[in-house]
């Protein structure tokens, strides 16, 4: 005969309150999450944040880093944004411009990692904004952060897959100069690639982790190969040029690619590094599937940003010291600057080999973007942010992954690629949208933590100590400067027309404006921030259990329950221990 533990206790008999966990939670410090079985330390941390464990924790520090590094995708990211990095300010924008940007981007990454250690949940930045906001503003902060972050996430895979399709078709054009890709071919190929990524992202967590491990290993190996192959095999000397561009030109000759002063042009070129480095938040969103999450996930964030920044700069140097003619690369008939560049500085067969490596890495990167975005969508649907959230938040019984969220994102991503038919400027806006949306979402909770929370923030095991506030201030200042810069067009005055307009402010601003209108008209009545979906009670009061109800949506997850009647209390969130 087995003895059942008293209700309100775990099987182990332990009864830990939220105050005993190193977390910053929507629950009050004196409340005790309860569950019907013994919890692991990771599950106890998640329970203290108000959530039941719903995923298998099969990601380690390495595999979490692999997904993040795959999302970062240095080689394909660089190839996708060469138009901006090289075309706005030339080599100086690539070399010392990258270094300047990386100092501040690392500040953003470290501040985010500190939040992740304190709140390791798939909701990530959205959850942090809700908990840290001043009294009365938690739901609004979560709403704005969530929608901005979701826009950045949902545009990630389409932008990568569009660039991937362009590279594949450019390779076909190199092999057959008579072939000219059409818009509908690019669209169909992009849609096909996105559907294959949707299939992979619907697999069990362990399969996805293994796939991303292979993809990240390929990304690292290919990056090293390209960094070595280009300077070793360049045919500049066969074209009557010195083997490398003089350093004085690389570091000093700013290319006049915009109508703005040189300093502004350098800042505008930061869109390349910001978009390239916008994937390091993936460990935050995978933290509910990561073991030792409040240490491994923040480490993966910082490791991804630091590693990506260093090796990305090496790749910048390689291209800056070997490029021959910038205008011909930017305006190439191939329609893909990276393909035009490698064909300009390498023999054709070698150029095709480099392009093939980039294509394989881009495929892995797109799949990593799809995985990370699906977890964000699941977390927001779990809290009722979307129409039909009851369907989107379902976790598949067999794979134990958010399959519905994957295909919700896939459908929206394919719809976004219809911008291909609007021309290169229109589809190019998704790169700037991803950069702006991601960094706005990254910074909102950091800004709240730095300027409104102060010493009431409860740091996790990975934290910045006394450097937290100064580093957070640098992160906020950088993003505040860069958001308007990233919305500037490259030309001004009479030269500016619809085809040359930077549509980022419209394509990002319009959905965000709609979300704010929705908030003030209706959403503020029912959206109260993160929803607690685990039973909990006040410490020492076994008769006062807050009991959740079974999932009435027909969800397949056995652990999923609807929110208890009490909504998130902003005042309690402000009184953080």
N, C-alpha and C positions, 0 to 999 in steps of 0.2 A: 504494500500500500504506500503510495507516495503522498507526501505532505505538500500542500499548496502554500506558497508564500502569501502573507496578508496582502490584500489589494492595496496598491500604492507602493509596493516594494518590488524590486527586481527579484529574479530567482535567487540571486546571490544574497539577498537580504539587505543589500546596500540601499541607502536612501540619501542620495546626494542632491542638495539644492543647487539652483542655478548659480548662486553666489560662490559655490565651491569650484566651479569650472572657470577656466581662463577665457571667457567669452564675453562679448557684448551682445545682449539678447533682448528680444521683445518681451520676454518673460521677466517678472520681477525677481529680485535676488532671493526672496524667501520661498519661491515656488519650486516644486519637485516634479520633474517629468516622470511619468510612470509607463511601464511597458510590461508585456506578458512574458518576457524571457530575459535572461541575463544579457546585458549590453556590453559590447567591447568599448574600449576607451574612445574610439572614434565615434561610435554610435551614441555614447553618453554626451560627447561634445555636441553632436548634431541635435540630440534631444533637448539639451539645454538651450539651443537656439529656437526650439519650438517645432521641430520636424521629426517625423518618423523616418527611420532608414528604409529606403525603397530600392537602392541599387546595390549590386555586389561591389565590394571595394577591391578591385583587381588591378588598379593603377598604382604603381610604385613611384618613387621620385623620378626614376629614369624614364618610365613609360609616360608619366605626366609631362616631363620635359620633352619627350619625343613628340607628343601631340602638339605641345606649344611651339616647338621648333619647326614642326611640319606646317603649322598655321603661319608661323613667321616666314618660312620658305625664302631664305635670303636670296638664293640664285633666281628663282622665278619672280620674286617680288621686285628685285632689282631690274630684271628684264622687263617687267610690266610697267615700271614707272621711270624708265630711262628717259622718256620724253620730257619729264618734268625736271629730273635731277640734272640732266645734261643740257636740255633745251632752254632753260630759263637763265642760267648764269654760267654755264660751261664748267670747266674743270675746277675752278676755285669753289664753286658751290658744292661740288662733289667731295672734295678733300677736307678743307678746313670747315666748310659749312656743315658737313656730316659730323665732325667732331664737336662743334658747338651744340648742335641739336642733341647729340647723344648724351651730353652732360645733363641736360634738363630732362630728357626722356628717361634717363636712369633714376632721376629724382621721382618722377611719376611712378615708375615701376616699384621703387622701394617703398613709397608711401602706400601703394596699392597692396604690396606684400604684407605690410603691417596690418592693414584692414583684414586681409585674407586670414591671417593667423588668428585674429580675434573673432572672425565670423566666417568659418569655412563652410559655406553653403552654396549650392548651385545658383541661388539668387544673386550672390556676389555683391556687386556695386549697388544694385537696387535695394537689397536688404540693408546694407550699410547706411545708405542715405535715409531710409525710413527710421532706423534705430537712432541715428545720431542727430537728426534734425531737431530744431527747437520745438517746444510744445506747440501743438496745433498745426505744424507744418510737415510732420512725418509722411502722411499719405501723399501730399503734393510733391515732396522731394523724391519719394519713391517712384511716383508716376512719371515725372520728367526724366529722371535718371533711367528708368526702365525703358521708356520709349526711345530715348536717344541711344542707349546701349543696344537695344534690339535692332534699330535701324542700321547701326554699324555692323552688327553681327549678320543680319540677313543680307546685306550687300556684299559681305566678304566672299562667299563662294561664287556668286555670279560674276564679280569683278575678276577673280582669279581664273575662272573657267572661260570667261570671254577672252582674256589675255592668252590663255592656253590655246584656245581655238585659233586665234590670230597667228600664234607661232606655228601651229601645225599647218595651217594654210600657207603661211609664208615659206615654210620648208618645201611645200609642194610647188610653190612658185619658183623657188631657187632651182629645183630639179627640172622644172618645165616652164621656162620663161614665158611661154605663150599662154599659160594659165593665169587668169585673173580671178581671185575669189570674189564672190558676190555677197551681198548682205544676208540674203536668206540662207546661204550655205553656212556662213558664220553663225547665224542664229540657230540653225538646226544642229550643228555640231556642238555648240554650247549647251543646248538643251539636252542632248544625248549624254554629254559628260556629266551634267548635273544629276541626271537620273541614275547613272552608275554610282555616283557619290551617295545618292540617297539610299541605294541598295546596300552599300557597304556600311553606312552609318546606322542602318537598321539591324545589323548583326549583334550578337551578344558582346558584352563589354570586353571579354577576354580576346575575342577575335579582332575587335577594333584596335585594342591596345597592341596586339601583335602586328597588325597591318601598319599602324603608325610607327612602331619601332623600326620596321623595315624601311618605311618611307623616310623617317628622320635619318637613319643611317645612310640611305642613298643621298639625301640632301647634303649631309656633311661630306661624304666622299666626293660627290659631284662638285661641291663648292671648292674643295681643295684641288681637284683635277683642273677646273677652269682657271683658278687663280695661278696655277703653275703653267698650264698649257698655253694661255694667251701670251704672256711675255716670252715664253720659250719658243713659241712657234709663229710669232707675228711675221708677216711678210712686208713690213714697212720698208726694210732695206731694199727689197726687190722693186719697190716703187720709187727708189731714189731718195728715200728719207732716212734720217737717223733712226736707230733702233727704238729709241724712246723719245718722247716729247721732252724738251728742256724743262727743268724744274721751275725756272723763272716763269715760264708760260703756264705750267700746271697750277702753280700757287698764286700767280699774280694777274693773269689776263682774264678778266671777267667777260664772258660772252654776252653780247647785247641781244638777249632773246626776248626782252619785254620792253614796254614803253616807260617803265619805272626806273628810278635811280638804282645804281648797282647794289646798294645795301638792301633795298626792298626786294630786288631780284634774287639775292641770296636767300632771304627769308622765304620767298615764294618757292624756291627750290626745295625747301624743307618738306614739301608735301611728299616727296619721294621717301625720305627717311621716316616720316611720321606714319605713312601708310605701310611701309615695310615693317616697322617696329610695332604695329598696332595689335599684334597677335599674342603678346605675352600675358594677356589676361586669361587665356584659356585654362591654366591650372586652377584659377579661382572658380570657374564654372564646373570644373571636373572634381572639385574637392569632395563631393559626396560619393565619388567613386574611387577615391584615393585613400590608401592606408597611411596612418600617421599624418592626417590631412593638415592639421594646424602647424606643422613644421615642414612637411614635404612640399605642399602646394606653394607657400610663400618662397621657399628656396627655389622651386622650379620657375617662378615668376622672375626672380632676380637673375637666376642663371641664364634664362632665355634672353632677357634684355641685354645682359653683359656680353654673353657669347655672340649674340646677333650683332650687337654694336661693333665689337672688335673685328669680327670676320667680315662684316659688311663693309667696314672701312677699308680692309685689305682689297676687297673687290673693287671699291671705288678707285683706289690708287691704280690698280691694274688698268682699268678702262681709261682713267685720266691720262696716264702716261703712254697710251698706245693709240688713242683716237686720232683720226686723220682729218676728217672734214665734218664738222658738226651739222651745218645746214643740210648736207646731203643725207645724213642719217635721219634727221627730223622729218624731212619731206620725202623720204624714200617711197617708191611705188609699192614696195613690199607691204607697207602698212604696219610694220612692226619694227621700231627703232633697234631693239636688241638684235634681230635678225640682220638688219642693215649694217649694224656695227661689226658683228663677227665676220660678215662677208667682206667688209671693207678692210679688215686688218689681218685676216687669216686666209689660207688657201680654201677653196670651196669645199672640199671633202672634210677638212678639219672643222670648218664653220658648220657644216651639217651635223657633225658629231657633237659639237658643243650645243647646238640647238636641240638635238635629240636628248641630251642630258637634261637640259633646261625643261623640256616638255615633260619628261618623267617626274622631275621634281615638282613641277607645277601641278601635276595630277595629284600627287601626294598632299601638296599644300591645300588644294581645293577640298580634298576629303577631310583634312583636319579642320578646315573652316566650317564645313558642314556639321561635323560632330560637335564642336564648341557651340555653334549657333543653336543646334537642336536642344542642348542642355539649358541654354538661356531661355529659349522659348518654353520649354517644359516648366522651368521654375516660375516664369511669369504666368503661365496658364494655371499652374497650381494655385496661384493667388487671385485668379479670376480677371486678369488684365485684358484678355481678348474676348471677342465674341466667340461663342462655341468653345470656351475654355474647358468645359466638361469633356469634350472629345479630344482636344489637343493634349491634355495632361495625362491621358491614359498611358500606363506602362504596359508593354506587351508581356503576356504571361510567359511565353516561351523564351524570349531573348532577354527579358527584364531590362529593356531599353525603351526610351520614349519614341516609338516608331511613328506615331501620329504627328508628333512635333517635327520629326525629320521631314515628312512628306508635306506638311504645311509650309515649312520653309522652302522646300524644293519647288513647290508650285509658285510661291511668291517670287523666288529667285528667277525662275524661267520667265515669269511675266515682266520682271525688271529688264531682262535682256532684250525685250522688244524695243528698248531705246537704241539698239543697233540700227534700226531703220530710220532713226533721226539723224544719223551721221556720227562721225568720230567725236565731235565735241559733246554731243548729247550723251553717248555711252561712256565717254571719259569722265563724266560727272560722278559716276558711281565710285571712282577712286577717291575723289575729294570728299564725297559724302561719308565713305567708310572712315576716312581719317578724322574728319570733323566730329562725326557722331560718336566715334569711339572715345576720342580724347575729352569731349564734353562730359560723357558718362563717367570716364575715369576720374575726372577732376571734381565733380559735384560732391561726392562723399569725402574726398580729401579736403576740399574747401570747408565743408561743414565741420569736419574733425579738427581742423587747424584753428578756425576762427570762432566756433560756437561751442565746442565740447570741452576743449582744454583738458584739465586733469581728471575730468569725469570719465574719460575714455579708459576702458579696461584692456590693456594690451595682452596679446596672446604670447606664447613661448618665443615666437620670432618677432622682435620689435627693434626699433631704431633708438630707443632710449632718449637721451636729451637732444639728439639730432633730429627727432621726429618733426618738431614744429618748423625749424629752419628749412629742412628738406621739403616739407609740405608747402611752405611759402614759395620756394623756387618752382615747384611743380605748377602751382596755381598761376603764378605770374607768366610762365612760359605759355601755358594754354590760353590765357587771356589775350596774350599778344598774337598767337598764331591763328586763332579762329577767324578773325577778320582778314588776316593776310591770305589764308587759304581760299577765301571767297573772291579775291581780286582776279579780274581778267588779265590776260597778258598784254592787251593793247588798250589804248584809251582814245578819247576824242572821236574824230570822224571815222577812224579806222574800226571802231567798235560796232559790230552788228550782231545779229542773232546767231550767226554761225561761229563767231569768235567769243561769244559771251560765256563767262564762267557761271554755269547753271547750278552750282552747288548751293548757293543761298536759297534758291527756289526749291530745288528737289529735296533738300534737307529741311529747309524752313517751313515749307507748306505742310508736310506731315506732322511736324512738331507743333505748328500753329493749330492744326486740326485736333491734335491730342489735347492741347490746352483748352480749346473751345469745348471739346467733349467733357473735359474735367469740370469746367465751371457750369456747364449746362446740366450735366447729369452724373458724371462719374464720381464727383465728390460726395454724392448721396450714399453710394454703396461701396466705393473702394476705400478701405481703411488701412492699407499697407499689407505687409506680410501676414499671412494667415497661419495661426498656430494649428497644426493638425495632429498633435500628440496630446494624450490625456495628461493632466497635471493637477497638482493640489498644493495648497499652502502648507509650508513646513509645519509638521506637528498637528495637522488637522485632517485625519483620515476620512472624516465625514464630509469633507468639502471637496470632493473630486470633481473636476471639470471634465465631463464625459463627452467624447466625440461621438458623432453618429456615423453609421456605415455610409459608404459612398453610394449615393443615390443616382449617380450618373451612369452607372453600368460599367464603371472602370474595372479593368482586369487586375489591378494591383491589389493583392490581399491586404496590404498594409495601409492603403489609401483610405482616409476618412475625411469627411468634410470638416470645415472649421467649427469649433465650438461656438456657442452663442456670443461669447465675449469677443469683441473686435479689438484690434490693436489699440492700446491706450497711449496716446502721444505723451501725456504728462508723465506716465511711468517710464517711457523711453528716455525722457529728458533727465530723469533722476537716476542715471546709470551709476552703478557702484564704481 
